[in-house]
Structure formats: structure tokens, C-alpha cells
Amino acid sequence: MTDYPAEPWRLCGDMYLAVWPVPVRRLPADRLPPGVRPLTVAGRGVVVTFWVDYRPGGVLAYRELLVAVAVRHGRRIACTAVSVWVDDERSMAGGRELWGIPKDLGTFTFDVTAPAGGRRRSRGGTVRTRLRTGDADGPAVATGTFRDLLRLPGRWPVRSHLVQRRSDGRVCEVPLRLTGTVSPGRARLSVPPTGPLAHLHGRRPLLALALRDFRFTVGR
């Protein structure tokens, strides 16, 4: 068994998220746990993508693409992670065994172009990301771009939770608590028309945000 940190995981880094409207019939509903149903707005489901660069300073340092479906869980709104890739075996094993997050291994590139004035990496600019599975020279599973439009002052708190089905069939809640600086921006995502992310092929996001220099607690 791969050794991994006990929960909660305390992590830090930069995150680039986007919210995508997807027709309900295109949602990967077969990957949702029992007891939840997709959140719908104007007849469409909501999918959220998270490109994350977890850096040294937390319990693990790795990169991740997490794709989640917004769901109703009782009277609350939550998310269920349906497709996840990381480049760290400890993160993959811990995510699966602690919380039922379906992590697989992938190979990532994060290319960051600093804004004018030579400001440091965590202060924004354009970020280009790419994920491959298997051979690092193989075709990309997803390619993303995020460009800053505005930096909001202060640090913003975010609280939510995932609802996941563990390998033993039990449904568990995974609390998420994050604070970071927020930058609205523009995002693009390119995925093949077939494969695990086909439901996002050709979509445009409703909203895109960067959460930088975050402090993130996952689990109880």
C-alpha cells in the first residue's frame, strides 16, 4: 500500500477553476453516488474543472485536474468528483482510500507567462496547462488556458464539500476549506470529442477564476 498523509490534508498553491453548462443528457450521471442528483440551471447541469498546482509547503506537492459535477445533496449544494488525474502516487492512493475520489495518474505541464512588469509567478498572467495519461509523449487528454482579467483585493474564504462513493459502497462527505486571492479571468479548454471528458468538448465556460496563494484543508 502506498503511504499517504492522514486527513485532513493541508495544501497550498494556485488553482484555476471554470464553470461549464452541460446538457443534462451529456452529464456523466453514472459516476454519481446514490442519494445525490445533478444541480440543474435552465435545464442544464453544471460541471466545474479545477487545474491545481499544489506546491511545497503543504503535506504533498503535486499537480491535478479535477472535474466535478455540481449536485444537490439533501438540502445542500455540493460537488462530486467524477474524473481526476494527479502526478503523484501518494495523492492518488490517499484520495481513493480516504474519500473515494477517483484519482488516476497523469503527466502535466504548467506554463506560466508573467504579466508586464516582471511580477512573480503567483501574481497572475497567462497559464497554459496540459494533461496526458500514459506515455508523456502521447495525445493530450485536456489542454487549458487561463488569462487574468482583474485582481480582487484581500483573501477570500471558500467552503464546500464533495460527496463521494467509497470503494466499500459507502457515501462520504469531504469538507473543503480554502482561502486565497481571487482573480476573475478567461478560460479555454480543449478536449477530444470522445473519452472521459467528451461532455466538455466544444463548451464555453460561464465563469472562470484563479485562486492563488491558497491555503486549502481537505477532509475532517
C-alpha positions as a Markdown table, in Angstrom:
| # | Residue | x | y | z |
|---|---|---|---|---|
| 1 | Met | 0.0 | 0.0 | 0.0 |
| 2 | Thr | 1.3 | 3.5 | -0.9 |
| 3 | Asp | 1.9 | 5.6 | 2.2 |
| 4 | Tyr | 0.0 | 8.9 | 2.2 |
| 5 | Pro | -0.8 | 11.6 | 4.8 |
| 6 | Ala | -3.7 | 11.1 | 7.3 |
| 7 | Glu | -6.6 | 13.5 | 6.9 |
| 8 | Pro | -7.0 | 16.4 | 6.9 |
| 9 | Trp | -4.6 | 17.3 | 4.1 |
| 10 | Arg | -3.3 | 20.9 | 4.4 |
| 11 | Leu | -2.2 | 22.1 | 1.0 |
| 12 | Cys | -1.1 | 25.3 | -0.7 |
| 13 | Gly | -0.6 | 26.6 | -4.2 |
| 14 | Asp | -2.5 | 28.0 | -7.2 |
| 15 | Met | -5.9 | 26.9 | -8.6 |
| 16 | Tyr | -7.7 | 27.7 | -11.9 |
| 17 | Leu | -11.3 | 26.8 | -12.0 |
| 18 | Ala | -14.1 | 27.2 | -14.6 |
| 19 | Val | -17.8 | 26.5 | -14.5 |
| 20 | Trp | -19.4 | 24.9 | -17.6 |
| 21 | Pro | -23.0 | 24.5 | -18.5 |
| 22 | Val | -23.7 | 21.0 | -19.9 |
| 23 | Pro | -26.9 | 19.5 | -21.2 |
| 24 | Val | -28.3 | 17.1 | -18.6 |
| 25 | Arg | -28.2 | 14.2 | -21.0 |
| 26 | Arg | -24.5 | 14.7 | -21.5 |
| 27 | Leu | -23.6 | 14.6 | -17.8 |
| 28 | Pro | -21.6 | 11.5 | -16.6 |
| 29 | Ala | -24.5 | 10.7 | -14.2 |
| 30 | Asp | -23.4 | 7.1 | -13.9 |
| 31 | Arg | -20.4 | 8.3 | -11.8 |
| 32 | Leu | -22.6 | 10.0 | -9.2 |
| 33 | Pro | -23.1 | 8.3 | -5.8 |
| 34 | Pro | -26.6 | 7.3 | -4.6 |
| 35 | Gly | -28.6 | 10.0 | -2.8 |
| 36 | Val | -27.5 | 12.9 | -4.9 |
| 37 | Arg | -28.9 | 14.4 | -8.1 |
| 38 | Pro | -27.3 | 16.8 | -10.6 |
| 39 | Leu | -27.9 | 20.5 | -9.9 |
| 40 | Thr | -29.7 | 22.0 | -12.9 |
| 41 | Val | -30.0 | 25.6 | -14.1 |
| 42 | Ala | -32.3 | 26.4 | -17.0 |
| 43 | Gly | -32.3 | 22.8 | -18.0 |
| 44 | Arg | -28.6 | 22.3 | -17.9 |
| 45 | Gly | -26.2 | 20.7 | -15.5 |
| 46 | Val | -23.1 | 22.4 | -14.0 |
| 47 | Val | -19.6 | 21.0 | -14.3 |
| 48 | Val | -16.6 | 22.6 | -12.6 |
| 49 | Thr | -13.0 | 22.0 | -13.7 |
| 50 | Phe | -10.0 | 22.6 | -11.4 |
| 51 | Trp | -6.5 | 22.8 | -12.6 |
| 52 | Val | -4.3 | 22.9 | -9.5 |
| 53 | Asp | -0.6 | 23.3 | -8.8 |
| 54 | Tyr | -0.1 | 22.2 | -5.2 |
| 55 | Arg | 3.4 | 23.5 | -4.2 |
| 56 | Pro | 5.8 | 22.6 | -1.4 |
| 57 | Gly | 4.7 | 23.9 | 2.0 |
| 58 | Gly | 1.7 | 21.5 | 2.3 |
| 59 | Val | 1.6 | 17.8 | 3.2 |
| 60 | Leu | 2.0 | 17.0 | -0.5 |
| 61 | Ala | 3.2 | 18.8 | -3.7 |
| 62 | Tyr | 1.7 | 17.7 | -7.0 |
| 63 | Arg | -0.5 | 18.7 | -9.9 |
| 64 | Glu | -4.1 | 17.9 | -10.6 |
| 65 | Leu | -7.0 | 18.2 | -12.9 |
| 66 | Leu | -10.3 | 17.5 | -11.1 |
| 67 | Val | -13.6 | 17.5 | -12.9 |
| 68 | Ala | -16.7 | 17.7 | -10.7 |
| 69 | Val | -20.5 | 17.7 | -11.2 |
| 70 | Ala | -22.5 | 20.1 | -9.1 |
| 71 | Val | -25.1 | 18.2 | -7.2 |
| 72 | Arg | -27.9 | 18.5 | -4.7 |
| 73 | His | -27.2 | 16.6 | -1.5 |
| 74 | Gly | -30.3 | 16.8 | 0.7 |
| 75 | Arg | -31.0 | 20.5 | 1.0 |
| 76 | Arg | -27.4 | 21.4 | 0.3 |
| 77 | Ile | -25.4 | 22.0 | -2.9 |
| 78 | Ala | -22.2 | 20.1 | -3.2 |
| 79 | Cys | -20.0 | 18.6 | -5.9 |
| 80 | Thr | -19.0 | 15.1 | -6.8 |
| 81 | Ala | -15.6 | 14.5 | -8.4 |
| 82 | Val | -16.1 | 12.3 | -11.5 |
| 83 | Ser | -12.8 | 12.4 | -13.3 |
| 84 | Val | -9.4 | 13.2 | -11.6 |
| 85 | Trp | -5.8 | 13.0 | -12.6 |
| 86 | Val | -2.7 | 13.7 | -10.5 |
| 87 | Asp | 1.0 | 13.2 | -11.0 |
| 88 | Asp | 1.7 | 11.8 | -7.5 |
| 89 | Glu | 1.1 | 8.2 | -6.4 |
| 90 | Arg | 0.6 | 9.2 | -2.8 |
| 91 | Ser | -2.2 | 11.7 | -3.7 |
| 92 | Met | -3.8 | 9.1 | -5.9 |
| 93 | Ala | -3.8 | 6.4 | -3.2 |
| 94 | Gly | -4.9 | 8.7 | -0.4 |
| 95 | Gly | -7.7 | 10.3 | -2.5 |
| 96 | Arg | -9.1 | 6.9 | -3.4 |
| 97 | Glu | -8.8 | 5.2 | 0.0 |
| 98 | Leu | -9.7 | 8.1 | 2.3 |
| 99 | Trp | -12.6 | 9.7 | 0.4 |
| 100 | Gly | -13.4 | 7.7 | -2.7 |
| 101 | Ile | -12.1 | 10.4 | -5.1 |
| 102 | Pro | -11.4 | 8.5 | -8.4 |
| 103 | Lys | -7.8 | 9.7 | -9.0 |
| 104 | Asp | -5.7 | 8.3 | -11.8 |
| 105 | Leu | -2.1 | 9.1 | -12.8 |
| 106 | Gly | -1.3 | 11.7 | -15.4 |
| 107 | Thr | 1.5 | 13.8 | -16.7 |
| 108 | Phe | 1.2 | 17.6 | -16.5 |
| 109 | Thr | 2.7 | 20.8 | -17.9 |
| 110 | Phe | 2.0 | 24.2 | -16.4 |
| 111 | Asp | 3.5 | 27.1 | -18.4 |
| 112 | Val | 3.1 | 30.5 | -16.8 |
| 113 | Thr | 3.7 | 33.8 | -18.7 |
| 114 | Ala | 4.2 | 36.6 | -16.2 |
| 115 | Pro | 2.3 | 39.9 | -16.7 |
| 116 | Ala | 4.0 | 43.1 | -17.8 |
| 117 | Gly | 6.4 | 44.4 | -15.2 |
| 118 | Gly | 8.0 | 41.1 | -14.4 |
| 119 | Arg | 5.8 | 40.3 | -11.3 |
| 120 | Arg | 6.3 | 36.9 | -9.7 |
| 121 | Arg | 4.6 | 33.8 | -10.8 |
| 122 | Ser | 1.8 | 33.8 | -8.2 |
| 123 | Arg | 0.7 | 37.3 | -9.3 |
| 124 | Gly | -1.0 | 36.3 | -12.4 |
| 125 | Gly | -0.6 | 36.4 | -16.2 |
| 126 | Thr | -1.4 | 33.6 | -18.6 |
| 127 | Val | -1.4 | 30.0 | -17.6 |
| 128 | Arg | -1.3 | 27.1 | -20.1 |
| 129 | Thr | -1.9 | 23.6 | -18.8 |
| 130 | Arg | -1.8 | 20.2 | -20.4 |
| 131 | Leu | -2.6 | 16.7 | -19.2 |
| 132 | Arg | -1.6 | 13.4 | -20.7 |
| 133 | Thr | -2.1 | 9.9 | -19.4 |
| 134 | Gly | 0.2 | 7.0 | -20.0 |
| 135 | Asp | 3.2 | 8.0 | -22.2 |
| 136 | Ala | 4.2 | 11.6 | -21.7 |
| 137 | Asp | 4.6 | 11.9 | -25.5 |
| 138 | Gly | 1.1 | 10.6 | -26.1 |
| 139 | Pro | -2.0 | 12.7 | -27.1 |
| 140 | Ala | -3.3 | 15.2 | -24.6 |
| 141 | Val | -6.4 | 14.3 | -22.6 |
| 142 | Ala | -7.0 | 18.0 | -22.0 |
| 143 | Thr | -5.4 | 21.4 | -22.7 |
| 144 | Gly | -6.4 | 24.5 | -20.9 |
| 145 | Thr | -5.6 | 28.2 | -20.9 |
| 146 | Phe | -6.4 | 30.8 | -18.2 |
| 147 | Arg | -5.8 | 34.6 | -18.6 |
| 148 | Asp | -6.3 | 37.1 | -15.7 |
| 149 | Leu | -8.6 | 40.0 | -16.2 |
| 150 | Leu | -8.7 | 41.5 | -12.7 |
| 151 | Arg | -7.2 | 41.0 | -9.3 |
| 152 | Leu | -9.6 | 41.4 | -6.4 |
| 153 | Pro | -8.3 | 42.8 | -3.1 |
| 154 | Gly | -8.0 | 40.7 | 0.1 |
| 155 | Arg | -8.1 | 37.0 | 0.7 |
| 156 | Trp | -11.4 | 35.2 | 0.1 |
| 157 | Pro | -12.7 | 32.3 | 2.1 |
| 158 | Val | -14.4 | 29.4 | 0.4 |
| 159 | Arg | -16.3 | 26.4 | 2.0 |
| 160 | Ser | -17.9 | 23.5 | 0.3 |
| 161 | His | -17.8 | 19.7 | 0.3 |
| 162 | Leu | -17.6 | 16.7 | -2.0 |
| 163 | Val | -19.9 | 13.8 | -1.9 |
| 164 | Gln | -18.2 | 10.6 | -3.0 |
| 165 | Arg | -18.8 | 6.9 | -3.1 |
| 166 | Arg | -16.0 | 4.9 | -1.4 |
| 167 | Ser | -14.8 | 1.5 | -2.6 |
| 168 | Asp | -16.8 | -0.2 | 0.1 |
| 169 | Gly | -20.0 | 1.4 | -1.3 |
| 170 | Arg | -20.5 | 3.9 | 1.5 |
| 171 | Val | -21.2 | 7.5 | 0.6 |
| 172 | Cys | -18.9 | 10.0 | 2.4 |
| 173 | Glu | -18.8 | 13.8 | 2.7 |
| 174 | Val | -15.4 | 15.5 | 2.2 |
| 175 | Pro | -15.2 | 19.0 | 3.8 |
| 176 | Leu | -13.3 | 21.6 | 1.8 |
| 177 | Arg | -12.0 | 24.9 | 3.3 |
| 178 | Leu | -9.9 | 27.3 | 1.3 |
| 179 | Thr | -8.7 | 30.9 | 1.5 |
| 180 | Gly | -6.8 | 32.7 | -1.3 |
| 181 | Thr | -6.6 | 35.7 | -3.6 |
| 182 | Val | -9.2 | 35.8 | -6.4 |
| 183 | Ser | -8.8 | 36.8 | -10.0 |
| 184 | Pro | -11.6 | 36.6 | -12.5 |
| 185 | Gly | -10.4 | 35.6 | -15.9 |
| 186 | Arg | -11.0 | 33.9 | -19.2 |
| 187 | Ala | -10.6 | 30.2 | -19.6 |
| 188 | Arg | -10.5 | 27.8 | -22.6 |
| 189 | Leu | -10.5 | 24.0 | -22.6 |
| 190 | Ser | -9.7 | 21.7 | -25.4 |
| 191 | Val | -10.7 | 18.0 | -25.1 |
| 192 | Pro | -11.2 | 15.2 | -27.6 |
| 193 | Pro | -14.8 | 14.5 | -28.8 |
| 194 | Thr | -14.5 | 11.0 | -27.3 |
| 195 | Gly | -13.1 | 9.9 | -23.9 |
| 196 | Pro | -13.7 | 10.7 | -20.3 |
| 197 | Leu | -14.2 | 14.5 | -20.8 |
| 198 | Ala | -16.2 | 14.3 | -24.0 |
| 199 | His | -19.1 | 16.1 | -22.3 |
| 200 | Leu | -16.9 | 19.2 | -22.2 |
| 201 | His | -16.0 | 19.1 | -25.9 |
| 202 | Gly | -16.8 | 22.4 | -27.6 |
| 203 | Arg | -18.2 | 24.1 | -24.4 |
| 204 | Arg | -17.6 | 27.6 | -23.3 |
| 205 | Pro | -17.4 | 28.5 | -19.6 |
| 206 | Leu | -19.9 | 30.6 | -17.7 |
| 207 | Leu | -17.2 | 31.7 | -15.2 |
| 208 | Ala | -13.5 | 31.4 | -14.7 |
| 209 | Leu | -11.5 | 32.3 | -11.6 |
| 210 | Ala | -7.9 | 31.9 | -10.3 |
| 211 | Leu | -7.4 | 31.3 | -6.6 |
| 212 | Arg | -3.8 | 32.0 | -5.9 |
| 213 | Asp | -1.5 | 31.6 | -2.9 |
| 214 | Phe | -4.3 | 29.5 | -1.3 |
| 215 | Arg | -4.3 | 27.6 | 1.9 |
| 216 | Phe | -6.5 | 24.5 | 1.5 |
| 217 | Thr | -7.8 | 22.0 | 4.0 |
| 218 | Val | -9.3 | 18.7 | 2.7 |
| 219 | Gly | -11.1 | 16.3 | 5.0 |
| 220 | Arg | -12.1 | 16.3 | 8.6 |
